[in-house]
Amino acid sequence: MLHYFRGTCYYLNSAVNPILYSVMSVRFRNALRRSVCGGREWARRNHYYNPNTPVRTREFSNSSTRRLQITSRSEMAKEPPMKAIRRPRFTEAEMLTIVQEVEQRADTIIGKFNSNNTAAMKNVVWEMVAAEVNAVSRVKRSAEEVRRKVRDMRAQVKSKAAAETEYLEGTGE
């Protein structure tokens, strides 16, 4: 008998919760309407979405003054969206060249700053590494791109080594 009572309470709770939430919470009510009625179409019908509502965007000119441009959503819809152009991934040949060049110049690239190893010297060395990578690449890579790739490769190696160490220490008992 108690089992049936608990089951009935469980189902009643599930049935009453949406009603209570819709009475108590405006956000829940709007979200429920959007999900049931179809999102943006519901918002348009109920005047929550107005395509002529002004949207503020910031534009920075070459001078130091800032200009705030106000456009409408319908004007923004006319313009095609800007698609982000991804750079191609580094090829195996590029990564092999990076590893070889960084190994040859490790004392400058990885070494600490001192009177012989300055930031300008490191930048020159990174430019040399980028030039070597560009010699084997079909894509022109900047020194900053190569530097980021080296940083990412080092982080991957460290995380793989840590995972391997953790796995080896975890075996046994």
Secondary structure by P-SEA (a helix, b strand, c coil): caaaaaaaaaaaaaaaaaaaaaaccaaaaaaaaaaaaccaaaaaaacccccccbbbbbbbccccbbbbbbbcaaaaaacccbbbbbcccccaaaaaaaaaaaaaacccccccccccccaaaaaaaaaaaaaaaaaaccccccaaaaaaaaaaaaaaaaaaaaaaaaaaaaccc
